[in-house]
Amino acid sequence: MIDLQHIRDDSQGVIRRYAVRQFDASDLVHRIKELDIERRQAQKQLDDTLAEANALARSIGELFKSGKGQEAATLKERSGELKQLSKALQTSLDAAAGELDELMTRLPMLPHPLVPPGNSEADNVVIREEGSMPKLHPGAMPHWELAKKHRLIDFEAGTKVTGAGFPVYTGQGARLQRALISFFLDEATRAGYTEVQPPLMVNPASAFGTGQLPDKDGLMYHVPAEDLYLIPTSEVPVTNILRDTILEEKELPVKYTAYSVCFRREAGSYGKDVRGLNRLHQFDKVEIVQVCHPGKSYAALDEMVAYVASLLEKLELPFRIVRLCGGDLGFASALTYDMEVYSAAQERWLEVSSISNFETYQSQRMKLRFRPEKGKNQLAHTLNGSALALPRIVAALLENHQSDSGISLPKALQPYMGSESIR
């Protein structure tokens, strides 16, 4: 959630910034300002009423002690009226505060000034491209055919066991999954991230803290009996480790990495663009998370982008870095960079990572603060990025590195696979 003080100070500026997201916030912001005034007025009335009631209580006690029972009885009558008034004011205050909190959760994060205007991914801005486009041999295949040929992935078995979007990895395909996970975790720990192994389910408070609720409720699998959610990314449990925490400034930045299975409903996904590994309901991913000082979070974002780029370079994959426009920006993000690899067999770019700075959106919900050396406690900034999501990385590795004799492996993966190629 954004800071309410920001709306008080510059409501029109807030509305203009939301317009970059193609989000009309005028009605919401107007109502929030009204409720904020109502709440503060009710709070002042309540405080004044309680102060008067407390003063009367002291006076009544003194009158009884001095034998002035009649005067004390008169004041008790007024005290009763104040008690009823305070109850009514508290009810009014709770109603205004409740509606205000609910409306504030409907506001996305304010976009950073670098966010370009635009309606959809077509308006995203390519920052740079790296790597050489592979030239495939005649008869080159898309990854779903390669997976079948080399017995790496059994899509039909996954459909039989669970349903579409739940593949079974077999033989060297399963080994490739394990190799990539180990490679990504080793690289992250060498880069200074502390590895954690989080739960695969979270409670509603955790899902709310990182912004999955209420915005992405329909994308998550819900377990009603326990009111738990299967995680869509390890960002959710990992960031919530620090929920309701006050860190010391010297502890920042906090850097975590985690491997997890991820679950996404992806309702309505179908067609050629989601064939094979392009979009799954269950997939593996290594995530990186940072909690930073507000003054250093955008330097941290640049660092994270450079780190993910280094992984793609080591995997010998052509990639590009894309800055998302306002219309494609996630609800909780202030600024996001997508990393896309080129799939030669499919002749298109595949998103393999999103790296975002949420500024105080998540930390305000989670009450994640730090104690500076001087001054009051402040909200930290939170960031996260995929480093990396496996399905489309596997798709690109298979397709881009294929030849008549098999699938060559990048040098960085060979020690993890124990071989130079898949045949």
C-alpha positions in Angstrom: 0.0 0.0 0.0 1.2 3.5 -0.6 1.7 6.0 2.2 -1.6 7.8 3.1 0.4 11.0 3.8 1.3 11.0 0.1 -2.4 11.3 -0.8 -2.9 14.0 1.8 0.0 16.0 0.5 -0.5 15.6 -3.3 -3.6 13.8 -4.3 -3.6 15.2 -7.9 0.0 14.2 -8.3 -0.8 10.6 -7.1 -3.7 10.4 -9.6 -1.4 11.5 -12.5 1.2 9.0 -11.6 -1.4 6.2 -11.5 -2.5 7.2 -15.0 0.9 5.8 -16.2 -0.4 2.4 -15.2 -3.6 3.0 -17.1 -5.3 3.1 -13.7 -7.9 5.8 -13.0 -7.6 6.4 -9.3 -9.6 9.7 -9.1 -12.7 8.2 -7.4 -10.7 6.0 -5.0 -8.4 8.8 -4.0 -11.3 11.2 -3.5 -13.1 8.8 -1.3 -9.9 8.0 0.7 -9.4 11.7 1.4 -13.0 11.9 2.6 -12.7 8.9 4.9 -9.4 10.1 6.2 -11.0 13.4 7.3 -14.0 11.5 8.8 -11.6 9.3 10.7 -9.5 12.1 12.1 -12.5 14.1 13.1 -14.1 11.1 14.8 -10.7 10.4 16.5 -10.5 14.0 17.8 -14.1 13.9 19.1 -13.4 10.5 20.8 -10.3 11.8 22.4 -12.0 14.9 23.6 -15.0 12.9 24.9 -12.7 10.5 26.8 -10.7 13.3 28.2 -13.9 15.0 29.5 -15.0 11.6 30.9 -11.7 11.1 32.7 -11.9 14.6 34.2 -15.5 14.0 35.3 -14.4 10.7 37.0 -11.8 12.5 39.0 -14.3 15.3 39.9 -16.9 12.8 41.0 -14.5 11.0 43.2 -13.4 14.3 44.9 -17.1 15.3 45.4 -18.0 12.0 47.1 -15.0 12.3 49.3 -16.0 15.8 50.4 -19.6 14.7 51.0 -21.2 16.4 48.0 -23.3 13.5 46.9 -25.9 15.4 45.0 -23.4 17.3 42.9 -21.6 14.0 42.3 -24.8 12.3 41.1 -25.4 15.2 38.6 -22.0 14.7 37.2 -22.5 10.9 37.0 -25.5 11.5 34.8 -23.2 13.5 32.4 -20.6 10.8 32.7 -23.2 8.2 31.5 -24.0 10.4 28.5 -20.3 10.7 27.6 -19.9 6.9 27.8 -22.7 6.4 25.3 -21.3 9.1 23.1 -17.8 7.5 23.2 -19.3 4.2 22.1 -21.0 5.8 19.1 -17.9 7.7 18.2 -15.8 4.5 18.4 -18.2 2.7 16.1 -18.0 5.6 13.7 -14.2 5.6 13.9 -14.0 1.8 13.3 -16.3 2.0 10.3 -14.3 4.8 8.7 -11.0 3.2 9.5 -12.2 -0.2 8.1 -13.4 1.3 4.9 -10.3 3.4 4.6 -8.0 0.3 5.0 -10.1 -1.6 2.4 -9.9 1.1 -0.1 -6.1 1.6 0.4 -5.6 -2.1 -0.5 -7.2 -1.4 -3.9 -4.4 1.0 -4.8 -1.4 -0.4 -6.6 2.1 0.7 -6.0 2.9 4.1 -7.4 5.1 3.6 -10.6 8.7 4.9 -10.6 9.4 7.8 -12.9 11.4 5.5 -15.2 8.2 3.4 -15.9 7.2 4.2 -19.5 3.6 4.8 -20.4 1.8 2.1 -22.3 -1.1 -0.3 -22.3 0.4 -3.8 -22.7 3.6 -5.7 -23.3 3.8 -4.3 -26.8 4.7 -1.0 -25.2 7.5 -2.3 -23.0 11.0 -0.9 -23.7 13.9 -3.1 -24.7 17.0 -1.9 -22.7 19.6 -4.1 -24.3 20.1 -7.4 -26.1 23.0 -9.8 -25.5 24.3 -13.0 -27.2 24.2 -14.4 -30.7 21.1 -15.9 -32.3 21.7 -19.6 -32.9 21.5 -21.0 -36.4 19.6 -24.3 -36.2 20.2 -27.2 -38.5 17.5 -28.3 -41.0 14.9 -30.4 -39.2 15.4 -28.6 -35.8 12.6 -29.3 -33.4 10.7 -27.3 -30.7 11.4 -28.5 -27.2 8.3 -30.6 -26.7 9.4 -32.8 -29.7 13.0 -32.9 -28.4 11.8 -33.9 -25.0 9.9 -36.8 -26.5 12.8 -37.8 -28.8 15.4 -37.9 -26.0 12.9 -39.2 -23.3 13.4 -36.1 -21.1 9.8 -35.1 -20.3 6.6 -37.2 -20.4 3.8 -34.7 -20.8 1.2 -37.4 -21.3 2.1 -39.1 -18.0 1.8 -35.9 -16.1 -1.7 -35.3 -17.7 -2.7 -38.8 -16.7 -1.5 -38.5 -13.1 -2.6 -34.9 -12.4 -3.7 -32.9 -15.5 -2.3 -30.6 -18.2 0.5 -28.4 -17.0 2.0 -31.0 -14.6 4.9 -32.7 -16.6 6.9 -35.7 -15.5 10.7 -35.3 -16.0 12.5 -38.5 -16.7 16.1 -39.7 -17.0 18.4 -36.9 -18.2 15.4 -34.5 -18.1 15.1 -35.0 -14.4 18.9 -34.7 -14.0 18.8 -31.4 -16.0 16.3 -30.0 -13.5 18.5 -31.0 -10.6 21.6 -29.6 -12.3 20.0 -26.2 -13.0 18.6 -25.9 -9.4 22.0 -26.7 -7.9 23.8 -24.3 -10.4 21.4 -21.4 -9.6 21.7 -21.9 -5.8 25.4 -22.2 -5.9 25.7 -19.0 -8.0 23.3 -17.2 -5.6 25.2 -18.1 -2.5 28.5 -17.1 -4.1 26.8 -13.7 -4.8 26.1 -13.2 -1.1 22.6 -14.6 -0.8 21.7 -16.8 2.2 19.9 -20.0 1.1 16.7 -20.8 2.9 14.2 -23.6 2.3 10.7 -22.2 2.8 7.3 -23.9 3.2 5.3 -24.5 0.1 2.1 -23.3 1.6 1.4 -19.9 3.3 -1.4 -18.5 5.4 -3.6 -15.5 4.2 -1.5 -13.0 6.3 1.6 -14.0 4.3 -0.2 -13.8 1.0 -1.6 -10.4 1.9 1.8 -9.2 3.0 3.5 -9.6 -0.4 0.4 -8.5 -2.4 -1.0 -11.8 -3.6 -4.2 -11.2 -1.7 -6.5 -9.8 -2.7 -5.1 -9.0 -6.2 -4.0 -12.5 -7.3 -6.5 -14.7 -5.4 -7.6 -16.4 -8.5 -4.1 -17.4 -9.6 -3.3 -19.4 -6.4 -4.4 -22.9 -5.4 -6.3 -22.7 -2.1 -6.6 -25.4 0.5 -10.0 -24.5 2.2 -9.8 -26.9 5.1 -6.7 -25.2 6.5 -7.2 -21.8 4.8 -3.7 -22.1 3.2 -2.4 -21.3 -0.2 0.1 -23.2 -2.4 2.9 -20.7 -3.1 3.0 -19.1 -6.6 6.7 -18.2 -5.9 9.1 -18.6 -3.0 9.1 -14.8 -2.8 5.9 -15.1 -0.7 7.2 -17.2 2.2 10.8 -15.9 2.1 9.9 -12.2 2.3 7.4 -13.0 5.1 10.1 -14.4 7.2 10.7 -10.8 8.2 7.0 -9.8 8.6 6.5 -7.8 11.9 10.2 -7.3 12.3 12.3 -4.3 13.1 15.8 -4.7 11.7 18.9 -2.7 12.7 20.1 -0.4 9.9 23.5 -2.2 10.0 21.7 -5.5 9.1 20.7 -4.2 5.7 20.6 -5.4 3.1 19.2 -8.8 3.9 19.7 -11.1 0.9 17.9 -14.5 0.6 17.8 -17.2 -2.1 15.5 -20.1 -2.2 14.5 -23.0 -4.4 10.9 -24.1 -4.4 8.3 -25.8 -6.4 5.7 -23.1 -7.6 2.0 -23.5 -8.2 -0.1 -21.3 -10.4 -3.6 -21.9 -11.7 -3.1 -19.9 -14.9 -6.8 -20.1 -15.6 -7.8 -19.8 -19.2 -4.3 -20.5 -20.6 -4.3 -22.5 -23.8 -3.0 -22.5 -27.4 0.4 -22.7 -29.1 2.0 -20.1 -26.9 1.6 -22.2 -23.8 2.5 -25.6 -25.4 5.1 -27.8 -23.7 7.0 -26.0 -21.0 5.9 -22.5 -22.0 3.3 -22.3 -19.2 2.8 -24.8 -16.4 0.7 -25.1 -13.3 3.7 -26.6 -11.4 7.3 -25.7 -12.0 10.6 -25.2 -10.3 12.3 -21.9 -9.6 15.1 -20.3 -7.7 14.3 -16.9 -6.3 16.4 -14.0 -4.9 15.0 -11.6 -2.4 16.5 -8.4 -0.9 15.4 -6.1 1.9 17.1 -2.8 1.5 17.5 0.7 2.9 15.2 3.0 0.8 18.1 5.0 -0.4 19.9 2.0 -1.8 17.1 -0.1 -3.3 17.4 1.0 -6.9 21.2 0.3 -6.8 20.2 -3.1 -5.5 17.7 -3.5 -8.4 20.4 -2.8 -10.9 22.7 -5.3 -9.1 20.0 -8.0 -9.3 19.4 -7.3 -13.0 23.1 -7.6 -13.7 23.3 -10.8 -11.6 20.5 -12.5 -13.5 22.1 -11.4 -16.8 25.3 -13.1 -15.7 23.4 -16.4 -15.3 22.0 -16.2 -18.8 25.5 -15.5 -20.1 26.9 -18.6 -18.4 24.1 -20.6 -19.9 25.1 -19.3 -23.3 21.6 -18.1 -24.1 20.8 -15.0 -26.1 18.7 -12.6 -24.0 17.3 -9.2 -23.7 16.4 -6.9 -20.8 13.0 -5.2 -21.0 11.6 -2.4 -18.8 7.9 -2.9 -18.3 5.4 -0.1 -19.2 2.7 1.1 -16.8 0.0 -1.1 -18.3 2.1 -4.3 -17.9 3.5 -3.5 -14.5 2.6 -5.8 -11.6 0.1 -4.5 -9.0 2.7 -4.3 -6.2 5.8 -3.2 -8.2 7.2 0.3 -8.6 9.6 -0.8 -11.4 10.1 -4.1 -13.1 12.7 -5.5 -15.6 11.9 -8.7 -17.4 14.6 -11.0 -18.7 13.7 -12.8 -21.9 15.6 -15.5 -23.8 15.3 -16.2 -27.5 13.8 -19.5 -28.5 15.2 -20.3 -31.9 12.9 -23.2 -32.7 9.8 -21.2 -31.7 11.2 -18.0 -33.1 10.1 -15.8 -30.2 11.2 -14.4 -26.9 10.3 -16.2 -23.7 10.2 -14.4 -20.3 12.3 -16.3 -17.8 12.6 -13.7 -15.0 10.9 -10.6 -13.6 13.0 -8.5 -11.2 11.1 -5.9 -9.3 11.4 -3.2 -6.7 8.3 -2.9 -4.5 9.6 0.0 -2.5 7.3 0.1 0.6 4.3 -1.7 -0.9 5.1 -5.0 0.8 6.9 -3.7 3.9 4.0 -1.5 4.8 1.6 -4.5 4.7 4.1 -6.7 6.5 5.2 -4.0 9.0 8.8 -4.6 8.0 10.9 -1.8 9.4 14.4 -0.9 10.3 15.9 1.2 13.1 18.2 3.9 11.7 21.2 5.1 13.8 19.3 8.4 14.2 15.6 9.2 14.0 12.4 7.1 13.9 11.9 3.6 12.6 11.4 3.5 8.8 9.8 1.1 6.3 12.4 -1.0 4.4 12.2 -1.5 0.6 11.7 -5.1 -0.7 12.9 -6.5 -4.0 12.8 -9.9 -5.7 13.6 -11.7 -8.9 13.6 -15.1 -10.5 17.1 -16.5 -10.7 15.8 -18.4 -12.6 12.5 -20.1 -13.5 13.4 -23.5 -15.0 10.7 -24.3 -17.6 11.5 -21.8 -20.3 15.2 -22.0 -19.5 15.0 -25.7 -20.2 13.0 -25.0 -23.4 15.6 -22.5 -24.7 18.5 -24.8 -23.7 17.1 -27.7 -25.6 16.0 -25.7 -28.7 19.0 -23.4 -29.1 21.7 -26.0 -28.4 20.3 -28.8 -30.5 22.2 -30.4 -33.4 22.0 -33.5 -35.6 24.0 -35.4 -33.0 22.2 -34.3 -29.8 21.9 -31.4 -27.4 25.1 -29.7 -26.3 25.3 -28.4 -22.7 26.8 -25.0 -21.7 30.2 -25.4 -19.9 28.7 -24.0 -16.7 26.3 -26.9 -16.5 28.6 -29.7 -17.6 30.0 -30.4 -14.0 26.4 -30.6 -12.7 25.3 -32.9 -15.4 28.4 -35.0 -15.6 28.5 -34.8 -19.4 28.9 -32.4 -22.2 25.7 -33.2 -24.0 22.3 -35.0 -24.1 22.1 -37.7 -26.7 
